Amino acid sequence: MSGIWRVPAALAVLSTVGLAAAILGDGAWDWICWIALSVPLAVCAVKLWRQRPSPRS
């Protein structure tokens, strides 16, 4: 697998694990769900934040 696909594949796996954890149960599964689904969101937010054009002075 080329380097370009590693991060999207990892985010897809995390999303799948998070969604499966949400379906499987309560307690620790809830924590796994929240963490696994928060990481892809955080990665997207950071990427969008870095692409924002800087304000003109």
Buried (B, 14 or more C-beta within 10 A) or exposed (E): EEEEEEEEEEBEEBBEBBEEBBEEEEEEBEEBBEEBBEBBEEBEEEEEEEEEEEEEE
